[in-house]
Amino acid sequence: MRLLLIADTHVPKRARDLPQQVWGEVARADVVVHAGDWVEPALLDSLEAKAERLIACWGNNDGDELRARLPERADVTLGGVRFTVVHETGGSAGRDARMARQYPNTDVLVFGHSHIPWDTTATTGMRLLNPGSPTDRRRQPFCTYMTAVVDDGALAEVTLHRLEHRGA
């Protein structure tokens, strides 16, 4: 099962649309995971129409309409792997242990908010993934997203992809 992980798209405030490379990944993915900060519902509508399956939550920049349509926390089991999708996890110091305590029944935590890619494993074995942002690199050298594969009950082939920044 092929996954596309994105967050912090901020469309149309930081970009008019997702980059074409990301739309290509949407077409190839079995599941698209979006960890919040959509900003406007139009991108949600587009992803719901184009993605084979969408798992998503809202973020701190998402208004009432998005919050009415999306949960603050999305939990799903994909191929035997338990995922939780949230937007914010607090500061990076102690994040792995704090999130492992907060989500003890989660194998993979996908989050956003910082726009900083993150891939670590807590001592409990929970994997923490932040794909960064495909549209707003902030202080990062590149805009980013992640792909991954769920195979035989395990998460595999987690890859961080870089995009050239093209501005808003």
N, CA and C atoms as an extended XYZ file, in Angstrom:
504
Properties=species:S:1:pos:R:3:atomname:S:1:resname:S:1:resid:I:1 pbc="F F F"
N         0.848       -1.168        0.000 N   MET     1
C         0.000        0.000        0.000 CA  MET     1
C         0.900        1.239        0.000 C   MET     1
N         0.728        2.089       -1.009 N   ARG     2
C         1.562        3.283       -1.154 CA  ARG     2
C         0.873        4.483       -0.498 C   ARG     2
N         1.621        5.220        0.344 N   LEU     3
C         1.093        6.377        1.056 CA  LEU     3
C         1.782        7.658        0.599 C   LEU     3
N         1.020        8.729        0.548 N   LEU     4
C         1.557       10.076        0.365 CA  LEU     4
C         1.252       10.838        1.645 C   LEU     4
N         2.268       11.433        2.257 N   LEU     5
C         2.113       12.202        3.480 CA  LEU     5
C         2.402       13.670        3.188 C   LEU     5
N         1.412       14.537        3.476 N   ILE     6
C         1.587       15.972        3.298 CA  ILE     6
C         0.985       16.708        4.498 C   ILE     6
N         1.380       17.944        4.665 N   ALA     7
C         0.843       18.792        5.730 CA  ALA     7
C         1.122       20.241        5.357 C   ALA     7
N         0.464       21.146        6.049 N   ASP     8
C         0.773       22.571        5.935 CA  ASP     8
C         0.793       23.056        4.489 C   ASP     8
N        -0.256       22.739        3.771 N   THR     9
C        -0.332       23.149        2.366 CA  THR     9
C        -0.689       24.625        2.218 C   THR     9
N        -1.486       25.176        3.122 N   HIS    10
C        -1.785       26.612        3.144 CA  HIS    10
C        -2.241       27.152        1.786 C   HIS    10
N        -3.048       26.381        1.067 N   VAL    11
C        -3.563       26.809       -0.241 CA  VAL    11
C        -4.874       27.564       -0.018 C   VAL    11
N        -5.075       28.740       -0.555 N   PRO    12
C        -4.262       29.453       -1.549 CA  PRO    12
C        -3.377       30.549       -0.966 C   PRO    12
N        -3.171       30.594        0.339 N   LYS    13
C        -2.385       31.687        0.937 CA  LYS    13
C        -0.898       31.605        0.588 C   LYS    13
N        -0.293       30.420        0.668 N   ARG    14
C         1.143       30.281        0.399 CA  ARG    14
C         1.442       29.754       -0.998 C   ARG    14
N         0.457       29.189       -1.650 N   ALA    15
C         0.598       28.718       -3.035 CA  ALA    15
C        -0.800       28.628       -3.631 C   ALA    15
N        -0.889       28.781       -4.923 N   ARG    16
C        -2.193       28.693       -5.588 CA  ARG    16
C        -2.723       27.268       -5.602 C   ARG    16
N        -1.802       26.297       -5.633 N   ASP    17
C        -2.183       24.892       -5.726 CA  ASP    17
C        -1.002       24.046       -5.274 C   ASP    17
N        -1.236       22.761       -5.138 N   LEU    18
C        -0.132       21.842       -4.881 CA  LEU    18
C         0.762       21.779       -6.117 C   LEU    18
N         2.057       21.564       -5.934 N   PRO    19
C         2.940       21.369       -7.085 CA  PRO    19
C         2.512       20.147       -7.904 C   PRO    19
N         2.753       20.176       -9.198 N   GLN    20
C         2.379       19.064      -10.076 CA  GLN    20
C         3.008       17.744       -9.636 C   GLN    20
N         4.222       17.797       -9.120 N   GLN    21
C         4.878       16.579       -8.629 CA  GLN    21
C         4.048       15.934       -7.510 C   GLN    21
N         3.467       16.756       -6.651 N   VAL    22
C         2.648       16.220       -5.560 CA  VAL    22
C         1.342       15.656       -6.111 C   VAL    22
N         0.729       16.339       -7.084 N   TRP    23
C        -0.489       15.792       -7.700 CA  TRP    23
C        -0.191       14.447       -8.368 C   TRP    23
N         1.006       14.299       -8.942 N   GLY    24
C         1.398       13.005       -9.499 CA  GLY    24
C         1.456       11.924       -8.427 C   GLY    24
N         1.949       12.282       -7.251 N   GLU    25
C         1.988       11.342       -6.128 CA  GLU    25
C         0.581       10.998       -5.645 C   GLU    25
N        -0.323       11.978       -5.665 N   VAL    26
C        -1.722       11.713       -5.300 CA  VAL    26
C        -2.279       10.623       -6.207 C   VAL    26
N        -2.003       10.730       -7.497 N   ALA    27
C        -2.517        9.757       -8.463 CA  ALA    27
C        -1.943        8.363       -8.235 C   ALA    27
N        -0.706        8.277       -7.743 N   ARG    28
C        -0.058        6.978       -7.520 CA  ARG    28
C        -0.369        6.370       -6.152 C   ARG    28
N        -0.822        7.174       -5.218 N   ALA    29
C        -1.001        6.721       -3.835 CA  ALA    29
C        -2.298        5.939       -3.648 C   ALA    29
N        -2.231        4.940       -2.816 N   ASP    30
C        -3.441        4.247       -2.371 CA  ASP    30
C        -4.138        5.061       -1.289 C   ASP    30
N        -3.330        5.775       -0.479 N   VAL    31
C        -3.856        6.595        0.607 CA  VAL    31
C        -3.066        7.895        0.671 C   VAL    31
N        -3.785        9.014        0.739 N   VAL    32
C        -3.172       10.323        0.969 CA  VAL    32
C        -3.468       10.702        2.416 C   VAL    32
N        -2.422       11.092        3.143 N   VAL    33
C        -2.547       11.522        4.534 CA  VAL    33
C        -2.174       13.003        4.581 C   VAL    33
N        -3.085       13.837        5.114 N   HIS    34
C        -2.842       15.282        5.224 CA  HIS    34
C        -2.979       15.664        6.689 C   HIS    34
N        -1.901       16.229        7.259 N   ALA    35
C        -1.867       16.550        8.683 CA  ALA    35
C        -2.170       18.018        8.975 C   ALA    35
N        -3.158       18.575        8.298 N   GLY    36
C        -3.703       19.874        8.668 CA  GLY    36
C        -3.018       21.104        8.109 C   GLY    36
N        -3.682       22.230        8.342 N   ASP    37
C        -3.383       23.549        7.791 CA  ASP    37
C        -3.597       23.573        6.277 C   ASP    37
N        -4.856       23.366        5.935 N   TRP    38
C        -5.331       23.459        4.562 CA  TRP    38
C        -5.535       24.926        4.191 C   TRP    38
N        -6.168       25.684        5.074 N   VAL    39
C        -6.547       27.100        4.994 CA  VAL    39
C        -7.898       27.294        4.324 C   VAL    39
N        -8.108       26.756        3.141 N   GLU    40
C        -9.398       26.885        2.442 CA  GLU    40
C        -9.904       25.495        2.052 C   GLU    40
N       -11.224       25.289        2.001 N   PRO    41
C       -11.793       23.969        1.696 CA  PRO    41
C       -11.583       23.484        0.255 C   PRO    41
N       -11.221       24.349       -0.668 N   ALA    42
C       -11.108       23.940       -2.074 CA  ALA    42
C       -10.099       22.802       -2.271 C   ALA    42
N        -8.967       22.851       -1.573 N   LEU    43
C        -7.985       21.778       -1.715 CA  LEU    43
C        -8.531       20.478       -1.138 C   LEU    43
N        -9.245       20.547       -0.037 N   LEU    44
C        -9.890       19.345        0.511 CA  LEU    44
C       -10.838       18.751       -0.525 C   LEU    44
N       -11.643       19.589       -1.157 N   ASP    45
C       -12.557       19.109       -2.201 CA  ASP    45
C       -11.787       18.409       -3.317 C   ASP    45
N       -10.695       19.013       -3.770 N   SER    46
C        -9.890       18.435       -4.852 CA  SER    46
C        -9.266       17.109       -4.444 C   SER    46
N        -8.712       17.050       -3.235 N   LEU    47
C        -8.106       15.793       -2.791 CA  LEU    47
C        -9.149       14.704       -2.585 C   LEU    47
N       -10.321       15.070       -2.060 N   GLU    48
C       -11.376       14.074       -1.919 CA  GLU    48
C       -11.787       13.518       -3.284 C   GLU    48
N       -11.771       14.351       -4.309 N   ALA    49
C       -12.157       13.916       -5.650 CA  ALA    49
C       -11.074       13.086       -6.335 C   ALA    49
N        -9.805       13.391       -6.077 N   LYS    50
C        -8.708       12.762       -6.821 CA  LYS    50
C        -8.005       11.629       -6.091 C   LYS    50
N        -8.021       11.647       -4.762 N   ALA    51
C        -7.315       10.608       -4.000 CA  ALA    51
C        -8.169        9.342       -3.932 C   ALA    51
N        -7.506        8.206       -4.021 N   GLU    52
C        -8.225        6.940       -3.854 CA  GLU    52
C        -8.827        6.863       -2.448 C   GLU    52
N        -8.036        7.310       -1.437 N   ARG    53
C        -8.518        7.381       -0.057 CA  ARG    53
C        -7.776        8.523        0.624 C   ARG    53
N        -8.486        9.307        1.418 N   LEU    54
C        -7.902       10.445        2.122 CA  LEU    54
C        -8.130       10.298        3.617 C   LEU    54
N        -7.043       10.415        4.385 N   ILE    55
C        -7.092       10.442        5.843 CA  ILE    55
C        -6.540       11.811        6.229 C   ILE    55
N        -7.290       12.601        7.008 N   ALA    56
C        -6.861       13.973        7.252 CA  ALA    56
C        -7.423       14.523        8.550 C   ALA    56
N        -6.810       15.608        9.001 N   CYS    57
C        -7.275       16.355       10.167 CA  CYS    57
C        -7.187       17.839        9.854 C   CYS    57
N        -7.710       18.651       10.761 N   TRP    58
C        -7.585       20.101       10.592 CA  TRP    58
C        -6.406       20.606       11.407 C   TRP    58
N        -5.947       21.821       11.034 N   GLY    59
C        -4.842       22.454       11.750 CA  GLY    59
C        -5.242       23.800       12.312 C   GLY    59
N        -4.315       24.455       12.963 N   ASN    60
C        -4.598       25.720       13.641 CA  ASN    60
C        -4.979       26.851       12.693 C   ASN    60
N        -4.636       26.771       11.420 N   ASN    61
C        -4.997       27.801       10.445 CA  ASN    61
C        -6.288       27.488        9.692 C   ASN    61
N        -6.986       26.448       10.099 N   ASP    62
C        -8.201       26.023        9.407 CA  ASP    62
C        -9.435       26.537       10.124 C   ASP    62
N       -10.332       27.132        9.342 N   GLY    63
C       -11.527       27.749        9.904 CA  GLY    63
C       -12.662       26.776       10.144 C   GLY    63
N       -13.827       27.360       10.411 N   ASP    64
C       -15.004       26.587       10.818 CA  ASP    64
C       -15.429       25.525        9.814 C   ASP    64
N       -15.407       25.839        8.512 N   GLU    65
C       -15.870       24.864        7.521 CA  GLU    65
C       -14.967       23.625        7.506 C   GLU    65
N       -13.659       23.833        7.522 N   LEU    66
C       -12.741       22.693        7.547 CA  LEU    66
C       -12.867       21.916        8.852 C   LEU    66
N       -13.033       22.616        9.953 N   ARG    67
C       -13.177       21.947       11.254 CA  ARG    67
C       -14.486       21.170       11.338 C   ARG    67
N       -15.484       21.613       10.604 N   ALA    68
C       -16.752       20.870       10.575 CA  ALA    68
C       -16.629       19.595        9.742 C   ALA    68
N       -15.737       19.600        8.764 N   ARG    69
C       -15.597       18.466        7.848 CA  ARG    69
C       -14.510       17.469        8.248 C   ARG    69
N       -13.562       17.907        9.063 N   LEU    70
C       -12.410       17.076        9.414 CA  LEU    70
C       -12.281       16.953       10.928 C   LEU    70
N       -11.713       15.848       11.412 N   PRO    71
C       -11.482       15.717       12.853 CA  PRO    71
C       -10.193       16.436       13.263 C   PRO    71
N       -10.065       16.698       14.548 N   GLU    72
C        -8.810       17.233       15.081 CA  GLU    72
C        -7.745       16.132       15.091 C   GLU    72
N        -8.198       14.900       15.251 N   ARG    73
C        -7.328       13.722       15.284 CA  ARG    73
C        -7.979       12.636       14.449 C   ARG    73
N        -7.220       12.055       13.525 N   ALA    74
C        -7.730       10.950       12.714 CA  ALA    74
C        -6.943        9.691       13.066 C   ALA    74
N        -7.663        8.628       13.380 N   ASP    75
C        -7.050        7.335       13.675 CA  ASP    75
C        -7.525        6.321       12.647 C   ASP    75
N        -6.583        5.548       12.114 N   VAL    76
C        -6.924        4.561       11.102 CA  VAL    76
C        -5.885        3.438       11.140 C   VAL    76
N        -6.320        2.235       10.827 N   THR    77
C        -5.396        1.118       10.671 CA  THR    77
C        -5.306        0.803        9.185 C   THR    77
N        -4.091        0.834        8.667 N   LEU    78
C        -3.832        0.569        7.248 CA  LEU    78
C        -2.880       -0.612        7.146 C   LEU    78
N        -3.345       -1.685        6.563 N   GLY    79
C        -2.498       -2.860        6.387 CA  GLY    79
C        -1.931       -3.392        7.684 C   GLY    79
N        -2.678       -3.242        8.777 N   GLY    80
C        -2.236       -3.732       10.072 CA  GLY    80
C        -1.402       -2.742       10.867 C   GLY    80
N        -1.141       -1.553       10.317 N   VAL    81
C        -0.361       -0.523       10.997 CA  VAL    81
C        -1.320        0.555       11.493 C   VAL    81
N        -1.219        0.874       12.799 N   ARG    82
C        -2.116        1.862       13.414 CA  ARG    82
C        -1.524        3.266       13.276 C   ARG    82
N        -2.255        4.132       12.560 N   PHE    83
C        -1.832        5.511       12.322 CA  PHE    83
C        -2.690        6.473       13.129 C   PHE    83
N        -2.071        7.541       13.610 N   THR    84
C        -2.777        8.696       14.148 CA  THR    84
C        -2.268        9.903       13.380 C   THR    84
N        -3.203       10.772       12.971 N   VAL    85
C        -2.854       11.986       12.237 CA  VAL    85
C        -3.351       13.176       13.052 C   VAL    85
N        -2.427       14.057       13.420 N   VAL    86
C        -2.745       15.276       14.163 CA  VAL    86
C        -1.942       16.416       13.543 C   VAL    86
N        -2.305       17.631       13.902 N   HIS    87
C        -1.534       18.757       13.366 CA  HIS    87
C        -0.390       19.152       14.296 C   HIS    87
N        -0.699       19.431       15.538 N   GLU    88
C         0.305       19.955       16.457 CA  GLU    88
C         0.746       18.906       17.477 C   GLU    88
N         2.038       18.942       17.805 N   THR    89
C         2.588       18.044       18.819 CA  THR    89
C         3.396       18.789       19.866 C   THR    89
N         3.396       20.113       19.826 N   GLY    90
C         4.194       20.888       20.762 CA  GLY    90
C         5.642       20.964       20.329 C   GLY    90
N         6.489       21.455       21.210 N   GLY    91
C         7.899       21.665       20.900 CA  GLY    91
C         8.648       20.378       20.610 C   GLY    91
N         9.773       20.519       19.932 N   SER    92
C        10.552       19.339       19.532 CA  SER    92
C        11.255       18.676       20.711 C   SER    92
N        11.608       19.437       21.738 N   ALA    93
C        12.289       18.853       22.904 CA  ALA    93
C        11.351       17.867       23.600 C   ALA    93
N        11.775       16.629       23.693 N   GLY    94
C        10.991       15.599       24.362 CA  GLY    94
C         9.782       15.109       23.588 C   GLY    94
N         9.669       15.495       22.309 N   ARG    95
C         8.482       15.139       21.511 CA  ARG    95
C         8.261       13.631       21.444 C   ARG    95
N         9.307       12.865       21.165 N   ASP    96
C         9.136       11.424       20.971 CA  ASP    96
C         8.515       10.767       22.201 C   ASP    96
N         9.075       11.029       23.374 N   ALA    97
C         8.559       10.416       24.602 CA  ALA    97
C         7.167       10.946       24.934 C   ALA    97
N         6.962       12.251       24.763 N   ARG    98
C         5.656       12.859       25.067 CA  ARG    98
C         4.555       12.285       24.179 C   ARG    98
N         4.822       12.150       22.884 N   MET    99
C         3.816       11.621       21.964 CA  MET    99
C         3.594       10.127       22.183 C   MET    99
N         4.643        9.393       22.547 N   ALA   100
C         4.486        7.966       22.848 CA  ALA   100
C         3.560        7.775       24.046 C   ALA   100
N         3.672        8.663       25.031 N   ARG   101
C         2.760        8.589       26.191 CA  ARG   101
C         1.342        8.993       25.799 C   ARG   101
N         1.232       10.025       24.966 N   GLN   102
C        -0.090       10.535       24.588 CA  GLN   102
C        -0.839        9.584       23.649 C   GLN   102
N        -0.111        8.859       22.806 N   TYR   103
C        -0.719        7.964       21.821 CA  TYR   103
C        -0.151        6.548       21.976 C   TYR   103
N        -0.436        5.878       23.086 N   PRO   104
C         0.180        4.575       23.348 CA  PRO   104
C        -0.274        3.469       22.398 C   PRO   104
N        -1.395        3.638       21.724 N   ASN   105
C        -1.906        2.605       20.816 CA  ASN   105
C        -1.666        2.946       19.353 C   ASN   105
N        -0.666        3.778       19.087 N   THR   106
C        -0.348        4.222       17.739 CA  THR   106
C         1.010        3.677       17.322 C   THR   106
N         1.082        3.152       16.108 N   ASP   107
C         2.360        2.700       15.551 CA  ASP   107
C         3.082        3.826       14.829 C   ASP   107
N         2.300        4.684       14.125 N   VAL   108
C         2.870        5.787       13.351 CA  VAL   108
C         2.054        7.044       13.623 C   VAL   108
N         2.739        8.101       14.053 N   LEU   109
C         2.113        9.403       14.271 CA  LEU   109
C         2.553       10.326       13.149 C   LEU   109
N         1.586       10.808       12.357 N   VAL   110
C         1.864       11.771       11.292 CA  VAL   110
C         1.387       13.123       11.790 C   VAL   110
N         2.266       14.126       11.732 N   PHE   111
C         1.916       15.445       12.241 CA  PHE   111
C         2.492       16.527       11.346 C   PHE   111
N         2.105       17.761       11.618 N   GLY   112
C         2.569       18.903       10.842 CA  GLY   112
C         2.940       20.054       11.745 C   GLY   112
N         2.503       21.233       11.362 N   HIS   113
C         2.593       22.498       12.081 CA  HIS   113
C         3.937       23.209       11.929 C   HIS   113
N         5.048       22.549       12.127 N   SER   114
C         6.348       23.226       12.142 CA  SER   114
C         6.907       23.489       10.742 C   SER   114
N         6.424       22.772        9.738 N   HIS   115
C         6.970       22.807        8.373 CA  HIS   115
C         8.381       22.216        8.331 C   HIS   115
N         8.799       21.584        9.402 N   ILE   116
C        10.137       20.987        9.488 CA  ILE   116
C        10.013       19.472        9.393 C   ILE   116
N        10.609       18.860        8.369 N   PRO   117
C        10.540       17.403        8.261 CA  PRO   117
C        11.085       16.728        9.522 C   PRO   117
N        10.435       15.621        9.894 N   TRP   118
C        10.809       14.907       11.124 CA  TRP   118
C        10.576       13.422       10.886 C   TRP   118
N        11.543       12.614       11.227 N   ASP   119
C        11.411       11.162       11.120 CA  ASP   119
C        12.231       10.539       12.236 C   ASP   119
N        11.537       10.172       13.309 N   THR   120
C        12.202        9.539       14.439 CA  THR   120
C        11.362        8.369       14.927 C   THR   120
N        11.969        7.578       15.780 N   THR   121
C        11.262        6.466       16.403 CA  THR   121
C        11.426        6.581       17.908 C   THR   121
N        10.301        6.606       18.614 N   ALA   122
C        10.316        6.666       20.078 CA  ALA   122
C        10.821        5.345       20.638 C   ALA   122
N        11.215        5.353       21.893 N   THR   123
C        11.709        4.124       22.524 CA  THR   123
C        10.638        3.043       22.571 C   THR   123
N         9.363        3.436       22.463 N   THR   124
C         8.267        2.463       22.449 CA  THR   124
C         8.116        1.801       21.086 C   THR   124
N         8.827        2.334       20.071 N   GLY   125
C         8.709        1.812       18.716 CA  GLY   125
C         7.789        2.639       17.830 C   GLY   125
N         7.083        3.616       18.409 N   MET   126
C         6.210        4.468       17.591 CA  MET   126
C         7.070        5.351       16.686 C   MET   126
N         6.717        5.377       15.408 N   ARG   127
C         7.407        6.210       14.423 CA  ARG   127
C         6.695        7.553       14.342 C   ARG   127
N         7.448        8.636       14.372 N   LEU   128
C         6.906        9.987       14.265 CA  LEU   128
C         7.365       10.586       12.953 C   LEU   128
N         6.400       11.022       12.136 N   LEU   129
C         6.704       11.557       10.807 CA  LEU   129
C         6.042       12.913       10.591 C   LEU   129
N         6.832       13.892       10.224 N   ASN   130
C         6.321       15.179        9.770 CA  ASN   130
C         6.862       15.361        8.357 C   ASN   130
N         5.969       15.454        7.360 N   PRO   131
C         6.436       15.576        5.976 CA  PRO   131
C         6.908       16.970        5.592 C   PRO   131
N         6.880       17.933        6.515 N   GLY   132
C         7.199       19.306        6.147 CA  GLY   132
C         6.039       19.889        5.362 C   GLY   132
N         6.324       20.798        4.457 N   SER   133
C         5.283       21.419        3.638 CA  SER   133
C         5.681       21.414        2.169 C   SER   133
N         4.761       21.034        1.271 N   PRO   134
C         5.073       21.065       -0.159 CA  PRO   134
C         4.930       22.453       -0.772 C   PRO   134
N         4.459       23.425        0.009 N   THR   135
C         4.175       24.749       -0.548 CA  THR   135
C         4.796       25.906        0.227 C   THR   135
N         5.239       25.684        1.459 N   ASP   136
C         5.743       26.769        2.305 CA  ASP   136
C         6.939       26.269        3.106 C   ASP   136
N         8.125       26.498        2.581 N   ARG   137
C         9.333       25.947        3.189 CA  ARG   137
C         9.759       26.680        4.460 C   ARG   137
N         9.205       27.864        4.694 N   ARG   138
C         9.613       28.698        5.830 CA  ARG   138
C        11.130       28.810        5.872 C   ARG   138
N        11.751       28.365        6.947 N   ARG   139
C        13.207       28.489        7.082 CA  ARG   139
C        13.948       27.247        6.568 C   ARG   139
N        13.226       26.331        5.948 N   GLN   140
C        13.848       25.116        5.417 CA  GLN   140
C        14.423       25.398        4.025 C   GLN   140
N        15.431       24.641        3.612 N   PRO   141
C        15.997       24.887        2.275 CA  PRO   141
C        15.078       24.448        1.138 C   PRO   141
N        14.149       23.528        1.416 N   PHE   142
C        13.266       22.998        0.378 CA  PHE   142
C        11.854       22.829        0.913 C   PHE   142
N        10.879       22.894        0.026 N   CYS   143
C         9.540       22.397        0.320 CA  CYS   143
C         9.639       20.875        0.250 C   CYS   143
N         8.823       20.179        1.049 N   THR   144
C         8.963       18.723        1.134 CA  THR   144
C         7.621       18.017        1.297 C   THR   144
N         7.642       16.722        1.026 N   TYR   145
C         6.558       15.796        1.327 CA  TYR   145
C         7.193       14.431        1.513 C   TYR   145
N         6.414       13.464        1.980 N   MET   146
C         6.925       12.110        2.184 CA  MET   146
C         6.068       11.091        1.451 C   MET   146
N         6.697       10.006        1.074 N   THR   147
C         5.976        8.819        0.627 CA  THR   147
C         6.424        7.665        1.522 C   THR   147
N         5.576        6.662        1.609 N   ALA   148
C         5.893        5.478        2.410 CA  ALA   148
C         5.100        4.306        1.857 C   ALA   148
N         5.468        3.135        2.309 N   VAL   149
C         4.785        1.912        1.907 CA  VAL   149
C         4.420        1.145        3.168 C   VAL   149
N         3.210        0.628        3.210 N   VAL   150
C         2.819       -0.317        4.254 CA  VAL   150
C         2.832       -1.688        3.582 C   VAL   150
N         3.668       -2.578        4.130 N   ASP   151
C         3.832       -3.898        3.531 CA  ASP   151
C         3.924       -4.939        4.635 C   ASP   151
N         3.080       -5.943        4.543 N   ASP   152
C         3.117       -7.066        5.474 CA  ASP   152
C         3.054       -6.601        6.928 C   ASP   152
N         2.166       -5.640        7.219 N   GLY   153
C         1.950       -5.172        8.576 CA  GLY   153
C         3.025       -4.252        9.121 C   GLY   153
N         3.855       -3.691        8.246 N   ALA   154
C         4.932       -2.808        8.701 CA  ALA   154
C         5.059       -1.601        7.785 C   ALA   154
N         5.538       -0.506        8.348 N   LEU   155
C         5.826        0.693        7.569 CA  LEU   155
C         7.215        0.553        6.972 C   LEU   155
N         7.342        0.806        5.679 N   ALA   156
C         8.618        0.647        4.988 CA  ALA   156
C         8.799        1.772        3.976 C   ALA   156
N         9.991        1.895        3.485 N   GLU   157
C        10.309        2.817        2.395 CA  GLU   157
C         9.816        4.241        2.641 C   GLU   157
N        10.054        4.760        3.842 N   VAL   158
C         9.701        6.158        4.117 CA  VAL   158
C        10.745        7.041        3.440 C   VAL   158
N        10.266        7.913        2.550 N   THR   159
C        11.164        8.760        1.767 CA  THR   159
C        10.722       10.209        1.865 C   THR   159
N        11.666       11.081        2.189 N   LEU   160
C        11.426       12.520        2.170 CA  LEU   160
C        11.798       13.034        0.792 C   LEU   160
N        10.851       13.714        0.144 N   HIS   161
C        11.071       14.262       -1.195 CA  HIS   161
C        11.204       15.774       -1.111 C   HIS   161
N        12.160       16.324       -1.823 N   ARG   162
C        12.379       17.767       -1.859 CA  ARG   162
C        11.796       18.358       -3.136 C   ARG   162
N        11.247       19.536       -2.993 N   LEU   163
C        10.729       20.296       -4.133 CA  LEU   163
C        11.465       21.627       -4.206 C   LEU   163
N        11.686       22.110       -5.390 N   GLU   164
C        12.256       23.444       -5.513 CA  GLU   164
C        11.205       24.458       -5.115 C   GLU   164
N        11.602       25.463       -4.358 N   HIS   165
C        10.663       26.511       -3.924 CA  HIS   165
C        10.369       27.447       -5.102 C   HIS   165
N         9.089       27.628       -5.378 N   ARG   166
C         8.687       28.486       -6.487 CA  ARG   166
C         7.897       29.707       -6.019 C   ARG   166
N         7.783       29.879       -4.705 N   GLY   167
C         7.058       31.030       -4.185 CA  GLY   167
C         5.570       30.798       -4.123 C   GLY   167
N         4.880       31.793       -3.600 N   ALA   168
C         3.441       31.672       -3.392 CA  ALA   168
C         2.656       31.876       -4.662 C   ALA   168
